[in-house]
């Protein structure tokens, strides 16, 4: 039986394309009210138009930058004002910049940590008071296997994702008694838009954005007395080296 999220409201950050869009699409097909969020207004509007006809819930777009607390406050306040509450927060927005530490631009460090880590904190900080009012609330953070596997040139990205893993685990302990379940998903290689790349047939062996969306829906379908804290995902058959 397909999961029906009628009457539930979900915010998905970074959802104009890629992983976030696939998650928003799955939620819309399940009849949830969905808020599309990303930095570029035109891309948000285009995503809303594509999603709006998929289910019986409302789909709205609220552009903004999760690294800016004011934008996040506007996102959450507008969601509650327009849709009446908040039940599901999916923190997906993220960027990647890679270079050795001594060559890494400090401004790029601030942007990356601000988006990948501070942005998740801002969204949770603003959303939790509303999630506490839900009868079945979720926070799902899209982390990465880079949150446990360091690599050369990845110090900033690793720091953001290692931090997100620790943040998610502590957050779960903070809010579990308030009826808010916290999960984080750690994908490996994904065939999506990341670091100025785009999906391609040559990368069909990678995890697909729809695969991650399916995991999100599977988590939301869990019985109320259970919690899968962490999901690690890898391509099932990567190319031989």
N, C-alpha and C positions, 0 to 999 in steps of 0.2 A: 504494500500500500504506500503510495507516494506521500511524502511529508507535506502537510498543509499548514502553512504559517499565517493563515488568514487572521487579521487583527494584530499581528506582531509588526513592530517597526525595527528596521535594521539600518545602521549607518556603515558604509564600507568606504574607507579612505583609499585614495589612489585607485578609483574604480572607473575611470573613463576608458581604460583599455587593459589588456593583459590579464593577469591573475585577478586583480580587483574587479574588472568587468565581468569575468566568468563567474565570480562569486555573486556579484550583484544580479547577474542573469539567473543563476540557480535560485536565488532568493525570490526574485520576481516571479519565476515560474511556479514557485511554491505559494504564491498569493500573498507574500509579505509586502508591507509598505517598505520601499527602499529609497535610501538617500544616496545619490551618487556624489562623490566629492573628489576633486582634483584641482590642480592649480589653474589650468587653462579653461576659461569659461566656454569657449566654443566646443572643446572636446567634451565637456560635461553636458552641454546642451544636446550634442549629437548622441551621446550615450543614453540620455533620458528618452529621446525620441525612439531609439531602437528598443528600449526595455519596456516602454509604457504599455505596449499592447500584449505583453506576454502573460500577465496574470490579472487577478482581480484586485490587487492592492494598488496603492498610489505610488508613483515614482516621481521624485523631485530631485533637482540638482542644486547643490550649494557649493560653488567654487571657493577655494581658499588654500592656504598654505599651512600644513599641520605644524610647521616649525614656529609658527607665530601664535602665541596664546590667544590673542584677540580674535584671530580667524577661527580658532577651535571653539572658543566661547560662542561665537556667532553660529558656527555649525550646529552645536548642540542645542543652543537656545532656539534657533530657527526650526530644528527638527521637532522639538517638543511643542513649539507653538503651532506648527503647521500640521503635525501628525498625531499630536495628543500624548506623546510619551516616547520611551525608548526601551527596547528589549534586547537588542543584539548590537554589539559594537565589534566590527572587524577592522583591526588595525593592519592595513596592508601597505600603505604608502611607504615607499623606500627608494633610495638612490644608491648608486655605487660609484666610487671614485677610487682608483688604485695607483699606488706609487710607493716607493720606499719612503720611510719616515723622514729622512733628511731632505727629500725632494718634494714632500707633500705640502701643498699650499695651505697655510693655516686657515684661510677663509674657506677653502674646500672642506677642511676638517669640521669647521663650525656648521657648514651647511649639511654635511652628512650626519653628524651626531644630532644636529637639530631636527632633522627629518626622521631618521631611523630610530632614535631613542627618545629624545625630548618630545617629539611629536606624539609618540605613544603615551608617554606620561601625561601630556596635556589632554589628550583625548580621554584617557581614563579618569583623570582628575575631574574633568567637567562632566563626564557621563555617569559616573558612579552614583551620585545622588539621585539621578533619575532611574538608573538600573535597579536601585534598591526598592523602587516602587513597583517593579515588574513582578509578575507571579512566576516567571521562568526566564531569568536573565543570563546572558552570555557575553564574555569578552574573548574573542579569538584573535590572537596575534600571529601574524605571518612572519616567522623568523627565518632561519636558514641553517643548513648544515655548517655554514661558516661560523655559527655560534658555538661550535665545539671543535672545529678543525681549522687551525691557523694556516695561513699560506703567505709566501713572500709577496710583498707589495699590498697585502691586505690588512695592514695594521688598523687603519681607520674603520674599514668595513667590519673586520673581525671584532674590534672593540664595540661597535654599535650592536652587533648581533650577539656577542657574548653577554653584553649588558642587557639586551632584550630578554635573553633566556633567564638570567638571574632576576630581572624585574618581574617577569611573568610568574616565576615560581613563588616569589615573595608576595606578589599581588594576589595570587590564589589563596594564600593563607590569610591575607587581610580581609577578603570579601566573601569567603565561602559560607560563613555563618549568616550572611545577608541574602543568601539564595542566589548568588552570582557565581556561575561556573566559569573558570578561566582555563583556556587551552592555548597551546602554541604549536604551530606546525613548522617543521624544519625541512623545507625542500632542498634537494640538490639542484642539479642543472635543469632549468625550465626553458622551454621553447617559447619565449615571450619577449616583450620589450624591456630591455634592461641595459643600462650603460651604453645608450645610443645604438643598441642592436634592435633587430626586428625578427619576428618569427620567420622560419624558413623551412622548406622541405628537407634541406640537408640536416636539420636538427630535429627531425621527426622522432629520433630515438630518445629525445629528452622527455621529461615529465611535461605533460600538456597543462595549460591553465585550467582546463575543465576537470583534470584529475584532482587538482587541489580544491576546486569548488565542490567536487563530490565528497571529499573528506570533510569539508565544512558542513555539508548537509548531513553526513553520517554522524558527526558529532552532535548536531542539533537534534538528531533523532534518538539520542541515548535516553534510557530511562532516567527519571528525575533523581534517583538515588545513586547514580554512578557518574564518574568523571574520568575521562582519559586526559591526563595532564599534558602529555607531549606526543606528537606524531612525527616520526622521521620518515622522509620520503626520498627515494633514489630512483633513477631510471632502472628499469628491470633488466635491460640488456644494452649497456653502453658499448660503443665500438671497442674492439680489441686494440690494445696499444702494441 
